[in-house]
Amino acid sequence: MKVVIPAAGLGVRFLPATKSQPKEMLPIVDRPVIQYVVEEAVAAGADDILIVTGRGKRSLEDHFDFSPELAKWSDHPELTRLEELNRKARIHFVRQREPRGLADAIACARHHTGSEAFGVLLGDTINVCEPPLLRQLWDRHEQRSASVLAVEEVPDEKVGDYGIIGGPEVEPGLYRCERLVEKPSLADAPSRLGITGAYVLTPDIYSAIEKTPPGVGGEVQLTDALQRLARTHPVYGATFQGTRYDIGDRFLWVRTNLEFALRDPELSRRLRPYLVSLLNEGSDRK
């Protein structure tokens, strides 16, 4: 399976931390977000991964490259884990020349994926699912021979932050996408099912992207390209088993760090009493 990971965004919500480093390199405990995403892709069966980067993103390539400076620590368990990841999948990089939106970033993969269907995972979202999310979507794709995108119900106040789908439920947890709208108002939203940022796309998406004009924010939106594709080819939205961790803003990043730290036995042992003491301190002050 080929997987494309768009990682060309500017990360302005994390400035100044992202002024000279990619948001995809921000750590979740002791690993950068991009490593979690690549691990997720490999767990789903990916053996060929293309990461779409932009200016100032060279550290993404360096992270997966051999480091002679660290050669004498090559038996470090986390470096061993990273090297094993590199052996399981070929990791390639291509640069999006200017930030023109998610659809444009995916279009950069056209010559790499060719006539094959391919998976897409965002470089700033971690999905903890069993089976892995892309595997769940790929199984749906094989059943329907169509593009499939992951969706979940979002609260009313978050509707304007997502691409929203509308259409009939053709089987439990699977929806035929008849309408896809990028960041609609609550009144214009066709449902409360938001696109979460994981996809299996057929190669027909490239022609749809070519014909899609810039939309919200002046960027070529993948949601708009999928709406165009849905006019001539079936497109499905699928709910999934598991949890999505979006690190798109400071609160979500901090929350994800806390949750992942509490899963680590050593960190949890030290962190839980500290968090309890902080909460008690806050109560005493009131």
C-alpha positions in Angstrom: 0.0 0.0 0.0 1.2 3.5 -0.9 0.5 6.3 1.6 0.8 10.0 1.2 1.3 12.2 4.2 0.8 16.0 3.6 3.1 17.9 5.9 3.6 21.2 4.3 1.4 23.4 6.5 2.9 26.5 8.2 1.8 25.8 11.8 0.9 29.4 12.5 -1.1 28.4 15.6 2.1 27.3 17.3 4.2 30.4 16.6 6.9 31.1 17.7 7.6 27.4 18.3 7.1 26.7 14.6 9.1 29.6 13.2 12.1 27.4 12.6 10.8 23.9 13.0 7.8 22.1 11.5 4.7 21.5 13.6 5.0 17.8 12.6 8.2 17.7 14.6 6.6 18.9 17.8 7.0 16.0 20.3 4.3 13.9 21.9 6.2 12.8 25.0 9.5 11.6 23.3 8.6 11.2 19.6 7.7 13.8 17.0 4.1 13.7 15.7 5.3 12.7 12.2 6.9 9.4 13.6 3.6 8.4 15.1 1.9 9.0 11.7 4.4 7.0 9.8 4.2 4.2 12.4 0.4 4.2 12.0 0.8 3.9 8.2 3.2 1.0 8.5 0.9 -0.8 11.0 -1.9 -0.5 8.4 0.3 -2.2 5.7 2.0 0.7 4.0 5.4 -0.2 2.5 5.8 3.0 0.4 5.3 6.4 2.0 5.5 9.8 0.4 5.8 12.8 2.7 4.8 16.1 1.1 6.9 18.9 2.7 7.5 22.6 2.1 10.1 25.3 2.9 11.6 25.0 6.3 10.7 21.3 6.7 14.1 19.8 6.1 14.2 18.3 9.7 11.4 15.9 8.6 13.9 14.3 6.2 16.7 14.4 8.7 14.6 12.6 11.3 14.2 9.5 9.1 17.8 9.7 7.7 20.9 8.0 9.1 22.7 10.1 11.7 26.5 9.4 11.9 26.7 11.6 15.0 24.5 9.1 16.9 26.0 6.0 15.4 27.6 5.0 18.7 24.2 5.0 20.4 22.6 2.9 17.6 21.5 0.3 20.2 19.3 2.9 22.0 15.9 1.4 22.0 14.1 4.4 20.4 16.8 4.7 17.7 16.4 1.0 17.0 12.7 1.4 16.7 13.2 4.2 14.2 15.6 2.2 12.2 13.2 -0.7 12.1 10.5 1.7 10.8 12.8 2.7 8.0 13.4 -0.9 7.0 9.6 -1.7 6.9 8.7 1.1 4.4 10.5 3.2 1.8 10.1 6.8 2.8 10.2 9.5 0.1 9.9 13.2 0.2 8.6 15.8 -2.3 8.2 19.5 -1.8 5.0 21.5 -2.3 6.4 24.7 -3.8 3.8 27.1 -2.3 1.0 26.6 0.3 -2.0 26.2 -1.9 -4.0 23.8 0.2 -4.4 20.1 1.0 -5.7 19.1 -2.4 -2.7 20.8 -4.1 -0.3 18.9 -1.7 -1.9 15.6 -2.6 -1.6 16.5 -6.3 2.2 16.5 -5.7 2.0 12.7 -5.3 0.4 12.1 -8.7 3.6 10.7 -10.4 4.4 8.6 -7.3 1.1 6.8 -6.9 0.2 6.6 -10.6 -2.8 4.5 -11.3 -3.1 2.9 -7.9 -5.4 3.7 -5.0 -3.5 5.2 -2.1 -4.0 6.1 1.5 -3.7 9.6 3.0 -2.9 10.5 6.6 -2.4 14.1 7.8 1.0 14.9 9.4 -0.6 16.6 12.4 -3.1 13.9 13.5 -2.5 10.6 15.4 -5.2 7.9 15.2 -5.1 5.2 17.8 -7.2 2.4 16.3 -7.4 -1.4 16.2 -7.3 -2.4 13.5 -5.4 0.7 12.2 -7.6 3.4 10.7 -6.2 3.1 7.2 -6.7 -0.6 7.3 -10.4 -0.1 8.2 -10.7 2.4 5.3 -8.8 0.1 2.9 -11.2 -2.8 3.6 -14.1 -0.5 2.8 -12.4 0.6 -0.4 -11.9 -3.0 -1.5 -15.6 -3.8 -0.8 -16.8 -0.8 -2.8 -13.9 -0.1 -5.3 -14.3 3.6 -4.4 -12.7 6.5 -2.5 -13.4 6.3 1.3 -12.9 9.0 3.9 -13.0 8.7 7.7 -15.8 10.6 9.4 -17.0 11.2 12.9 -19.8 13.1 14.5 -18.7 16.6 15.6 -20.5 19.0 18.0 -22.4 22.0 16.6 -19.7 24.5 17.7 -17.1 22.6 15.7 -18.9 22.1 12.4 -17.3 25.2 10.9 -13.8 23.7 11.5 -14.4 20.6 9.3 -15.4 19.4 5.9 -18.9 18.0 6.4 -20.5 15.2 4.4 -24.2 14.6 3.7 -25.8 11.5 2.2 -27.7 8.3 3.0 -26.3 5.5 5.2 -25.9 2.6 2.8 -24.9 0.1 5.6 -24.0 0.6 9.2 -21.3 3.2 9.5 -21.0 3.8 5.8 -22.4 6.8 4.0 -22.7 7.6 0.3 -21.3 11.1 0.0 -23.8 13.2 -2.1 -22.7 16.6 -0.6 -19.4 17.6 0.8 -18.9 21.2 2.2 -15.7 22.7 3.5 -16.2 24.5 6.8 -19.9 25.3 6.4 -22.0 27.4 8.8 -24.2 25.4 11.1 -27.2 26.3 9.0 -25.6 25.1 5.8 -24.1 21.9 7.1 -25.6 18.8 5.5 -25.0 16.7 8.7 -22.8 16.6 11.7 -20.4 14.1 10.2 -17.0 15.7 9.9 -14.1 14.5 7.7 -11.3 13.6 10.1 -8.3 13.7 7.8 -7.7 10.0 6.8 -8.6 8.8 3.3 -8.2 6.0 0.8 -8.4 7.7 -2.6 -8.7 6.3 -6.1 -6.5 7.9 -8.8 -9.6 9.7 -10.2 -9.0 12.3 -7.5 -6.2 13.9 -9.5 -8.4 14.9 -12.4 -10.9 16.3 -9.9 -8.2 18.3 -8.2 -7.1 19.7 -11.5 -10.6 21.1 -12.2 -11.2 22.4 -8.7 -10.8 26.2 -8.2 -9.5 27.7 -4.9 -12.1 27.7 -2.2 -12.1 28.6 1.5 -9.0 30.6 2.4 -8.0 30.9 -1.2 -6.7 27.3 -1.2 -7.6 24.3 -3.3 -9.7 22.3 -0.8 -9.7 18.5 -0.9 -13.3 18.6 0.3 -14.2 20.6 -2.9 -12.3 18.2 -5.1 -14.1 15.2 -3.5 -17.5 16.9 -4.1 -16.5 17.2 -7.8 -15.4 13.6 -7.8 -18.7 12.5 -6.2 -20.6 13.8 -9.3 -19.2 11.0 -11.4 -17.7 8.4 -9.1 -19.0 7.0 -5.8 -17.4 8.5 -2.7 -18.1 7.1 0.8 -17.7 8.3 4.4 -16.9 5.7 7.0 -17.1 5.9 10.8 -14.3 4.0 12.5 -13.3 2.2 15.7 -10.7 4.1 17.7 -9.6 7.6 18.9 -8.3 10.5 16.9 -5.8 12.9 18.4 -5.6 16.2 16.6 -2.6 18.3 17.6 -3.8 21.3 15.5 -3.7 23.9 18.4 -1.9 24.4 21.7 -4.7 22.9 23.9 -5.1 19.7 21.8 -1.3 19.3 21.7 -1.0 19.6 25.5 -3.9 17.3 26.1 -2.5 14.6 23.7 0.9 14.8 25.5 -0.8 14.3 28.9 -2.9 11.3 27.7 0.1 9.7 26.0 2.3 10.3 29.1 -0.3 8.7 31.4 -0.1 5.6 29.2 3.6 5.2 29.9 4.1 3.2 33.2 7.1 5.2 34.4 5.8 8.6 33.5 2.3 7.8 34.8 3.7 6.7 38.2 5.4 10.1 38.6 2.9 12.3 36.8 -0.4 11.1 38.5 0.5 12.3 42.0 1.8 15.5 40.6 -1.4 16.3 38.7 -3.4 15.4 41.9 -1.3 17.8 43.9 -1.8 20.6 41.3 -5.6 20.0 41.4 -5.6 20.1 45.2 -3.6 23.3 45.2 -6.1 24.9 42.9 -9.0 23.8 45.1 -7.3 25.2 48.2 -6.8 28.6 46.6 -10.5 28.8 45.9 
